[in-house]
Amino acid sequence: MIRRSERQLKRISTLAIMLTLIATDYTPVNAGNIQEIASGLHKKSDSFHESIGNGLCGAISVCTALHLLGSHATVQDFYSARFIGSCRGSTAEQIVSMLKHSGAAGTLVSGIGGWELRFLSGPLIASVRSRAASPEFDHWCVVIRDEQGIIMFADDGRPVRMTVAEFLGLWSGVGVVASMKDDNTLLHFQAARLIPFSAFFLVAAIAGLVRHFCRPETARMKTAALSVVPVCAVVLSGMLFFGDPLNHSAGLRAATAAFTGKSIHEVPLSEFIDIVESGTRLLVDARRRVDYEDGSISNAVSIPMNLSGVELRWLLDGVPRDTPIVVFCQSQACPYDRIVAEQLDAMSFDDVVVSVAGYREYTGFFAGEQEVH
């Protein structure tokens, strides 16, 4: 009887998986798909240049926000210690000063949840992690909210779409709302916070009125039924208030990526050579762009470790998260491959490995200078 139940459960699970694959129009990733993915990434990665550094990200974000508001400014307008206090970049107060200097207004906000983001009246300059696996909130970027989720802008203005949960996982909770005039942004957020609680108190008041005016035996039954409603209202409003429940797992992964300490599997040189020859994994070169342009492994895609998290999301938008990937660097001593691999893992790529050997060992083997281990 138990075995038959297990067989039935297995059939149901298999059927559910098949229906899911059909519903999502899923295509398994194979060597042919990987070549197509690599070709698309080559075209996108060619448009990237060396990062100008996080120190100017605040000024760049202010320029982007002003552009979205129909105004204009350049980064050179803010080349001053008044606006960029240190090599680490600008503070939230300096972001507000830059907006005021440009004739706009900036409202400092904190502790904002997914529900309140719906009431954004302008671009939000948010303090986020520069990379998904970084423990520090060391980067400023511009965010706007629409019906489908969040649009985040990279340093060069490229829009990147993500879910509200993913954004909340990357965001420190501190930001500056930009506008062309002071439009009582804080008042809007405070009003938004009152909506869920107002619904709860309304239902509780109705339950009290029913108990007061109905006969005792009827009142008890109706009050018992109505008492469930406020509890459900609190749960649902809490889910809306604190985040994005439908994409909670992706947001949790983004929020904890820097602290989970997941080990990335390593492959030796012999296995790496087999992977390159068979084309069964997407080859990712984690070195600087200039090193990649000097020479790399055939069909390797450049994803330098100094790309910001927003740029990386833009580059990998549309790439299936079950794509097999192998990351390599300059040599066995180079740490860039692991940094990029951790970034990819934080973005929910579930089959990422690192080559112990780098480009130097790989080319050295074919030149007869390196033994296979």
Contacts in CASP RR format, 6 or more apart in sequence:
PFRMAT RR
TARGET T0000
AUTHOR 0000-0000-0000
METHOD contacts of the structure
MODEL  1
MIRRSERQLKRISTLAIMLTLIATDYTPVNAGNIQEIASGLHKKSDSFHE
SIGNGLCGAISVCTALHLLGSHATVQDFYSARFIGSCRGSTAEQIVSMLK
HSGAAGTLVSGIGGWELRFLSGPLIASVRSRAASPEFDHWCVVIRDEQGI
IMFADDGRPVRMTVAEFLGLWSGVGVVASMKDDNTLLHFQAARLIPFSAF
FLVAAIAGLVRHFCRPETARMKTAALSVVPVCAVVLSGMLFFGDPLNHSA
GLRAATAAFTGKSIHEVPLSEFIDIVESGTRLLVDARRRVDYEDGSISNA
VSIPMNLSGVELRWLLDGVPRDTPIVVFCQSQACPYDRIVAEQLDAMSFD
DVVVSVAGYREYTGFFAGEQEVH
20 26 0 8 1.000
27 33 0 8 1.000
29 37 0 8 1.000
29 320 0 8 1.000
29 322 0 8 1.000
29 323 0 8 1.000
29 324 0 8 1.000
31 278 0 8 1.000
31 279 0 8 1.000
31 280 0 8 1.000
33 320 0 8 1.000
33 323 0 8 1.000
34 279 0 8 1.000
34 280 0 8 1.000
34 281 0 8 1.000
34 282 0 8 1.000
34 323 0 8 1.000
34 324 0 8 1.000
35 279 0 8 1.000
35 299 0 8 1.000
37 282 0 8 1.000
37 319 0 8 1.000
37 320 0 8 1.000
37 323 0 8 1.000
38 282 0 8 1.000
38 283 0 8 1.000
38 299 0 8 1.000
38 301 0 8 1.000
41 282 0 8 1.000
41 301 0 8 1.000
41 315 0 8 1.000
41 316 0 8 1.000
41 319 0 8 1.000
42 301 0 8 1.000
44 314 0 8 1.000
44 315 0 8 1.000
45 301 0 8 1.000
45 302 0 8 1.000
45 303 0 8 1.000
45 315 0 8 1.000
48 289 0 8 1.000
48 302 0 8 1.000
48 304 0 8 1.000
48 307 0 8 1.000
48 311 0 8 1.000
48 315 0 8 1.000
49 289 0 8 1.000
50 288 0 8 1.000
50 289 0 8 1.000
50 290 0 8 1.000
50 306 0 8 1.000
51 155 0 8 1.000
51 306 0 8 1.000
51 307 0 8 1.000
51 308 0 8 1.000
52 155 0 8 1.000
53 306 0 8 1.000
54 88 0 8 1.000
54 89 0 8 1.000
54 130 0 8 1.000
54 138 0 8 1.000
54 139 0 8 1.000
54 308 0 8 1.000
55 84 0 8 1.000
55 87 0 8 1.000
55 88 0 8 1.000
55 89 0 8 1.000
55 90 0 8 1.000
56 75 0 8 1.000
56 84 0 8 1.000
56 89 0 8 1.000
57 89 0 8 1.000
57 90 0 8 1.000
57 130 0 8 1.000
57 139 0 8 1.000
57 140 0 8 1.000
57 141 0 8 1.000
57 155 0 8 1.000
58 84 0 8 1.000
58 89 0 8 1.000
58 90 0 8 1.000
58 94 0 8 1.000
58 95 0 8 1.000
58 98 0 8 1.000
58 125 0 8 1.000
58 140 0 8 1.000
59 75 0 8 1.000
59 77 0 8 1.000
59 78 0 8 1.000
59 79 0 8 1.000
59 83 0 8 1.000
59 84 0 8 1.000
59 90 0 8 1.000
59 98 0 8 1.000
60 75 0 8 1.000
60 140 0 8 1.000
60 155 0 8 1.000
61 95 0 8 1.000
61 125 0 8 1.000
61 140 0 8 1.000
61 141 0 8 1.000
61 142 0 8 1.000
61 153 0 8 1.000
62 73 0 8 1.000
62 78 0 8 1.000
62 95 0 8 1.000
62 98 0 8 1.000
62 99 0 8 1.000
62 102 0 8 1.000
62 125 0 8 1.000
62 178 0 8 1.000
63 73 0 8 1.000
63 74 0 8 1.000
63 75 0 8 1.000
64 123 0 8 1.000
64 142 0 8 1.000
64 153 0 8 1.000
64 157 0 8 1.000
65 99 0 8 1.000
65 104 0 8 1.000
65 123 0 8 1.000
65 125 0 8 1.000
65 142 0 8 1.000
65 178 0 8 1.000
66 72 0 8 1.000
66 73 0 8 1.000
66 99 0 8 1.000
66 102 0 8 1.000
66 104 0 8 1.000
66 178 0 8 1.000
68 122 0 8 1.000
68 123 0 8 1.000
68 142 0 8 1.000
68 144 0 8 1.000
68 178 0 8 1.000
69 104 0 8 1.000
69 122 0 8 1.000
69 123 0 8 1.000
69 178 0 8 1.000
69 179 0 8 1.000
69 180 0 8 1.000
70 180 0 8 1.000
71 102 0 8 1.000
71 103 0 8 1.000
71 104 0 8 1.000
71 180 0 8 1.000
73 102 0 8 1.000
77 101 0 8 1.000
77 102 0 8 1.000
78 84 0 8 1.000
78 98 0 8 1.000
78 101 0 8 1.000
82 94 0 8 1.000
82 97 0 8 1.000
83 90 0 8 1.000
83 94 0 8 1.000
83 97 0 8 1.000
83 98 0 8 1.000
83 101 0 8 1.000
84 90 0 8 1.000
84 94 0 8 1.000
85 91 0 8 1.000
85 94 0 8 1.000
88 138 0 8 1.000
90 98 0 8 1.000
90 140 0 8 1.000
92 108 0 8 1.000
92 127 0 8 1.000
92 174 0 8 1.000
92 175 0 8 1.000
92 176 0 8 1.000
93 108 0 8 1.000
95 106 0 8 1.000
95 125 0 8 1.000
95 140 0 8 1.000
95 175 0 8 1.000
95 176 0 8 1.000
96 106 0 8 1.000
96 107 0 8 1.000
96 108 0 8 1.000
96 176 0 8 1.000
99 105 0 8 1.000
99 106 0 8 1.000
99 176 0 8 1.000
99 178 0 8 1.000
100 106 0 8 1.000
103 180 0 8 1.000
104 178 0 8 1.000
104 179 0 8 1.000
104 180 0 8 1.000
105 178 0 8 1.000
105 179 0 8 1.000
105 180 0 8 1.000
105 181 0 8 1.000
105 182 0 8 1.000
105 183 0 8 1.000
106 176 0 8 1.000
106 177 0 8 1.000
106 178 0 8 1.000
106 179 0 8 1.000
106 182 0 8 1.000
106 185 0 8 1.000
107 176 0 8 1.000
107 177 0 8 1.000
107 179 0 8 1.000
107 182 0 8 1.000
107 185 0 8 1.000
107 186 0 8 1.000
108 174 0 8 1.000
108 175 0 8 1.000
108 176 0 8 1.000
109 124 0 8 1.000
109 174 0 8 1.000
109 175 0 8 1.000
109 176 0 8 1.000
109 177 0 8 1.000
109 185 0 8 1.000
109 186 0 8 1.000
109 189 0 8 1.000
110 173 0 8 1.000
110 174 0 8 1.000
110 175 0 8 1.000
111 173 0 8 1.000
111 174 0 8 1.000
112 173 0 8 1.000
112 175 0 8 1.000
112 189 0 8 1.000
113 168 0 8 1.000
113 241 0 8 1.000
113 242 0 8 1.000
113 243 0 8 1.000
114 164 0 8 1.000
114 168 0 8 1.000
114 240 0 8 1.000
114 241 0 8 1.000
114 242 0 8 1.000
114 243 0 8 1.000
114 244 0 8 1.000
115 192 0 8 1.000
115 193 0 8 1.000
115 195 0 8 1.000
115 196 0 8 1.000
115 237 0 8 1.000
115 238 0 8 1.000
115 240 0 8 1.000
115 241 0 8 1.000
115 242 0 8 1.000
115 243 0 8 1.000
116 189 0 8 1.000
116 192 0 8 1.000
116 193 0 8 1.000
116 241 0 8 1.000
117 124 0 8 1.000
117 145 0 8 1.000
117 150 0 8 1.000
117 164 0 8 1.000
118 145 0 8 1.000
118 192 0 8 1.000
119 188 0 8 1.000
119 189 0 8 1.000
119 191 0 8 1.000
119 192 0 8 1.000
120 144 0 8 1.000
120 145 0 8 1.000
120 177 0 8 1.000
121 177 0 8 1.000
121 179 0 8 1.000
121 183 0 8 1.000
121 185 0 8 1.000
121 188 0 8 1.000
122 144 0 8 1.000
122 177 0 8 1.000
122 178 0 8 1.000
122 179 0 8 1.000
123 142 0 8 1.000
123 143 0 8 1.000
123 144 0 8 1.000
123 177 0 8 1.000
123 178 0 8 1.000
124 142 0 8 1.000
124 143 0 8 1.000
124 144 0 8 1.000
124 145 0 8 1.000
124 175 0 8 1.000
124 176 0 8 1.000
124 177 0 8 1.000
124 178 0 8 1.000
125 140 0 8 1.000
125 141 0 8 1.000
125 142 0 8 1.000
125 143 0 8 1.000
125 175 0 8 1.000
125 176 0 8 1.000
125 177 0 8 1.000
125 178 0 8 1.000
126 140 0 8 1.000
126 141 0 8 1.000
126 142 0 8 1.000
126 143 0 8 1.000
126 167 0 8 1.000
126 171 0 8 1.000
126 172 0 8 1.000
126 173 0 8 1.000
126 174 0 8 1.000
126 175 0 8 1.000
127 137 0 8 1.000
127 139 0 8 1.000
127 140 0 8 1.000
127 171 0 8 1.000
127 172 0 8 1.000
127 173 0 8 1.000
127 174 0 8 1.000
127 175 0 8 1.000
128 137 0 8 1.000
128 139 0 8 1.000
128 140 0 8 1.000
128 141 0 8 1.000
128 167 0 8 1.000
128 170 0 8 1.000
128 171 0 8 1.000
128 172 0 8 1.000
129 135 0 8 1.000
129 136 0 8 1.000
129 137 0 8 1.000
129 138 0 8 1.000
129 139 0 8 1.000
129 170 0 8 1.000
129 258 0 8 1.000
129 309 0 8 1.000
130 136 0 8 1.000
130 138 0 8 1.000
130 139 0 8 1.000
130 308 0 8 1.000
130 309 0 8 1.000
131 308 0 8 1.000
131 309 0 8 1.000
131 312 0 8 1.000
131 339 0 8 1.000
131 343 0 8 1.000
132 170 0 8 1.000
132 254 0 8 1.000
132 257 0 8 1.000
132 258 0 8 1.000
132 309 0 8 1.000
132 312 0 8 1.000
132 343 0 8 1.000
132 346 0 8 1.000
132 347 0 8 1.000
133 257 0 8 1.000
133 258 0 8 1.000
133 339 0 8 1.000
133 342 0 8 1.000
133 343 0 8 1.000
133 345 0 8 1.000
133 346 0 8 1.000
134 258 0 8 1.000
135 258 0 8 1.000
135 259 0 8 1.000
137 171 0 8 1.000
137 172 0 8 1.000
137 174 0 8 1.000
139 308 0 8 1.000
141 152 0 8 1.000
141 153 0 8 1.000
141 154 0 8 1.000
141 155 0 8 1.000
141 308 0 8 1.000
141 310 0 8 1.000
142 152 0 8 1.000
142 153 0 8 1.000
143 150 0 8 1.000
143 151 0 8 1.000
143 152 0 8 1.000
143 153 0 8 1.000
143 167 0 8 1.000
144 150 0 8 1.000
144 151 0 8 1.000
145 151 0 8 1.000
145 164 0 8 1.000
148 161 0 8 1.000
149 161 0 8 1.000
149 162 0 8 1.000
149 163 0 8 1.000
149 164 0 8 1.000
150 161 0 8 1.000
150 162 0 8 1.000
150 163 0 8 1.000
150 164 0 8 1.000
150 166 0 8 1.000
150 167 0 8 1.000
151 159 0 8 1.000
151 160 0 8 1.000
151 161 0 8 1.000
152 159 0 8 1.000
152 160 0 8 1.000
152 161 0 8 1.000
152 162 0 8 1.000
152 167 0 8 1.000
152 310 0 8 1.000
152 313 0 8 1.000
153 159 0 8 1.000
153 160 0 8 1.000
153 310 0 8 1.000
154 160 0 8 1.000
154 308 0 8 1.000
154 310 0 8 1.000
154 311 0 8 1.000
154 314 0 8 1.000
155 308 0 8 1.000
155 310 0 8 1.000
155 311 0 8 1.000
156 311 0 8 1.000
158 310 0 8 1.000
158 311 0 8 1.000
158 314 0 8 1.000
159 314 0 8 1.000
160 310 0 8 1.000
160 313 0 8 1.000
160 314 0 8 1.000
160 317 0 8 1.000
161 317 0 8 1.000
162 313 0 8 1.000
163 244 0 8 1.000
163 246 0 8 1.000
163 247 0 8 1.000
163 250 0 8 1.000
163 251 0 8 1.000
164 243 0 8 1.000
164 244 0 8 1.000
164 247 0 8 1.000
165 243 0 8 1.000
165 244 0 8 1.000
165 246 0 8 1.000
165 247 0 8 1.000
165 248 0 8 1.000
165 250 0 8 1.000
165 251 0 8 1.000
165 252 0 8 1.000
165 254 0 8 1.000
166 247 0 8 1.000
166 250 0 8 1.000
166 251 0 8 1.000
166 254 0 8 1.000
168 243 0 8 1.000
168 244 0 8 1.000
168 251 0 8 1.000
168 255 0 8 1.000
169 251 0 8 1.000
169 252 0 8 1.000
169 254 0 8 1.000
169 255 0 8 1.000
170 254 0 8 1.000
170 255 0 8 1.000
177 185 0 8 1.000
179 185 0 8 1.000
193 241 0 8 1.000
195 237 0 8 1.000
196 233 0 8 1.000
196 234 0 8 1.000
196 237 0 8 1.000
196 238 0 8 1.000
196 240 0 8 1.000
196 241 0 8 1.000
197 237 0 8 1.000
199 233 0 8 1.000
199 237 0 8 1.000
200 230 0 8 1.000
200 233 0 8 1.000
200 234 0 8 1.000
200 237 0 8 1.000
203 226 0 8 1.000
203 229 0 8 1.000
203 230 0 8 1.000
203 233 0 8 1.000
204 230 0 8 1.000
206 226 0 8 1.000
207 222 0 8 1.000
207 223 0 8 1.000
207 226 0 8 1.000
207 227 0 8 1.000
207 229 0 8 1.000
207 230 0 8 1.000
208 223 0 8 1.000
210 219 0 8 1.000
210 222 0 8 1.000
210 223 0 8 1.000
210 226 0 8 1.000
211 219 0 8 1.000
211 220 0 8 1.000
211 222 0 8 1.000
211 223 0 8 1.000
212 219 0 8 1.000
213 219 0 8 1.000
214 222 0 8 1.000
239 245 0 8 1.000
244 251 0 8 1.000
250 348 0 8 1.000
253 346 0 8 1.000
253 348 0 8 1.000
254 346 0 8 1.000
254 347 0 8 1.000
257 342 0 8 1.000
257 345 0 8 1.000
257 346 0 8 1.000
258 346 0 8 1.000
262 342 0 8 1.000
262 345 0 8 1.000
264 338 0 8 1.000
264 341 0 8 1.000
264 342 0 8 1.000
264 345 0 8 1.000
264 352 0 8 1.000
264 353 0 8 1.000
264 354 0 8 1.000
265 353 0 8 1.000
265 354 0 8 1.000
266 353 0 8 1.000
266 354 0 8 1.000
266 355 0 8 1.000
266 356 0 8 1.000
267 275 0 8 1.000
267 326 0 8 1.000
267 353 0 8 1.000
267 354 0 8 1.000
267 355 0 8 1.000
267 356 0 8 1.000
268 356 0 8 1.000
268 357 0 8 1.000
268 373 0 8 1.000
269 355 0 8 1.000
269 356 0 8 1.000
269 357 0 8 1.000
269 361 0 8 1.000
269 362 0 8 1.000
269 365 0 8 1.000
269 370 0 8 1.000
269 372 0 8 1.000
269 373 0 8 1.000
270 372 0 8 1.000
270 373 0 8 1.000
272 326 0 8 1.000
272 328 0 8 1.000
272 355 0 8 1.000
272 356 0 8 1.000
272 357 0 8 1.000
272 358 0 8 1.000
272 362 0 8 1.000
273 362 0 8 1.000
273 365 0 8 1.000
273 372 0 8 1.000
275 281 0 8 1.000
275 283 0 8 1.000
275 326 0 8 1.000
276 283 0 8 1.000
276 297 0 8 1.000
276 298 0 8 1.000
276 362 0 8 1.000
279 299 0 8 1.000
280 324 0 8 1.000
281 324 0 8 1.000
281 325 0 8 1.000
281 326 0 8 1.000
281 353 0 8 1.000
282 301 0 8 1.000
282 323 0 8 1.000
282 324 0 8 1.000
282 325 0 8 1.000
282 326 0 8 1.000
283 297 0 8 1.000
283 299 0 8 1.000
283 300 0 8 1.000
283 301 0 8 1.000
283 326 0 8 1.000
283 328 0 8 1.000
284 300 0 8 1.000
284 301 0 8 1.000
284 303 0 8 1.000
284 325 0 8 1.000
284 326 0 8 1.000
284 327 0 8 1.000
284 328 0 8 1.000
284 340 0 8 1.000
284 344 0 8 1.000
285 292 0 8 1.000
285 296 0 8 1.000
285 297 0 8 1.000
285 300 0 8 1.000
285 301 0 8 1.000
285 302 0 8 1.000
285 303 0 8 1.000
285 304 0 8 1.000
285 328 0 8 1.000
285 329 0 8 1.000
285 359 0 8 1.000
286 303 0 8 1.000
286 304 0 8 1.000
286 305 0 8 1.000
286 327 0 8 1.000
286 328 0 8 1.000
286 329 0 8 1.000
286 334 0 8 1.000
286 336 0 8 1.000
286 337 0 8 1.000
286 339 0 8 1.000
286 340 0 8 1.000
286 341 0 8 1.000
287 296 0 8 1.000
287 302 0 8 1.000
287 304 0 8 1.000
287 305 0 8 1.000
287 329 0 8 1.000
287 330 0 8 1.000
287 334 0 8 1.000
287 336 0 8 1.000
287 359 0 8 1.000
288 304 0 8 1.000
288 305 0 8 1.000
288 306 0 8 1.000
289 302 0 8 1.000
289 304 0 8 1.000
291 330 0 8 1.000
292 300 0 8 1.000
292 302 0 8 1.000
292 304 0 8 1.000
295 359 0 8 1.000
296 302 0 8 1.000
296 359 0 8 1.000
297 328 0 8 1.000
297 359 0 8 1.000
297 362 0 8 1.000
300 328 0 8 1.000
303 312 0 8 1.000
303 315 0 8 1.000
303 327 0 8 1.000
303 340 0 8 1.000
304 336 0 8 1.000
304 340 0 8 1.000
305 336 0 8 1.000
305 339 0 8 1.000
305 340 0 8 1.000
307 315 0 8 1.000
309 343 0 8 1.000
312 343 0 8 1.000
312 347 0 8 1.000
313 347 0 8 1.000
316 344 0 8 1.000
316 347 0 8 1.000
321 347 0 8 1.000
321 348 0 8 1.000
321 349 0 8 1.000
321 350 0 8 1.000
322 349 0 8 1.000
322 350 0 8 1.000
322 351 0 8 1.000
323 349 0 8 1.000
323 351 0 8 1.000
324 351 0 8 1.000
325 341 0 8 1.000
325 344 0 8 1.000
325 349 0 8 1.000
325 351 0 8 1.000
325 352 0 8 1.000
325 353 0 8 1.000
326 352 0 8 1.000
326 353 0 8 1.000
326 354 0 8 1.000
326 355 0 8 1.000
327 337 0 8 1.000
327 338 0 8 1.000
327 340 0 8 1.000
327 341 0 8 1.000
327 344 0 8 1.000
327 352 0 8 1.000
327 353 0 8 1.000
327 354 0 8 1.000
327 355 0 8 1.000
328 337 0 8 1.000
328 354 0 8 1.000
328 355 0 8 1.000
328 357 0 8 1.000
328 358 0 8 1.000
328 359 0 8 1.000
328 362 0 8 1.000
329 335 0 8 1.000
329 336 0 8 1.000
329 337 0 8 1.000
329 355 0 8 1.000
329 358 0 8 1.000
329 359 0 8 1.000
330 336 0 8 1.000
330 358 0 8 1.000
330 359 0 8 1.000
330 360 0 8 1.000
331 358 0 8 1.000
331 359 0 8 1.000
331 360 0 8 1.000
331 361 0 8 1.000
332 356 0 8 1.000
332 357 0 8 1.000
332 358 0 8 1.000
332 360 0 8 1.000
332 361 0 8 1.000
334 358 0 8 1.000
337 354 0 8 1.000
337 355 0 8 1.000
337 358 0 8 1.000
338 354 0 8 1.000
341 352 0 8 1.000
341 353 0 8 1.000
341 354 0 8 1.000
344 352 0 8 1.000
345 352 0 8 1.000
357 370 0 8 1.000
361 370 0 8 1.000
362 370 0 8 1.000
364 370 0 8 1.000
365 371 0 8 1.000
365 372 0 8 1.000
END
